[in-house]
Amino acid sequence: MRLNLLFSLVFGLSLAAGAAGARPLPASAETTLRAGKPWVTVAASGEATAILGAIDIEATPKEVWAVLVDCGQARRIISNLKLCRVVDRGPGWDVREQVTAGNMFVPDLRNVFRAEYQPYSRITFHRTGGDLKVMRGEWRLEPLDGGSRTRVIYENRVDAEVNLPDGIVRAGIKTDCGKVLVNLRRVVTKG
């Protein structure tokens, strides 16, 4: 059965445009973000799953950026990450490989993607290899309060084959995305 898959694969920090459409957050997200919680929505989108999430962090965009681009920090943010390594790089881009640990329902998954960097504001990424069929999206860092705080927005479209019902997969992605965003905030703020 062909199904969509989970956020952790993709942290395009799998950590890393137009790819995902750069749509603004809905007004309803503001209440959740003001309460200090991550805001996440996950929906079917053709053959892929569309993920849109956000969190506000008490740090500058430069401080958030430093964590997002550091493969060494990725395991602190993605709990089931087994491997993150840069396999190629050039000016303003790199190619990363990540492997996430599976479980009884989902096998270990390998994700290879190219990330393009616009320092302190945007990371776009797209699949170049691995187990995912589709993966393309972006991280956006929007300065708040004159740049002393940052709104992190994550967008992605992802698809993989998983033998679970779509609703269960989307619920898992939503939960995982929220956890990753909270972990990102914790690592950035050293909380």
Secondary structure by P-SEA (a helix, b strand, c coil): cbbbbbccccccccccccccccccccccaaaaaaacbbbbbbbbcccbbbbbbbbbbcccaaaaaaaaaccccccccccccccccccccccccbbbbbbbbbcccccbbbbbbbbbbccccbbbbbbccccccccccbbbbbbcccccbbbbbbbbbbbbbbcccaaaaaaaaaaaaaaaaaaaaaaaacc
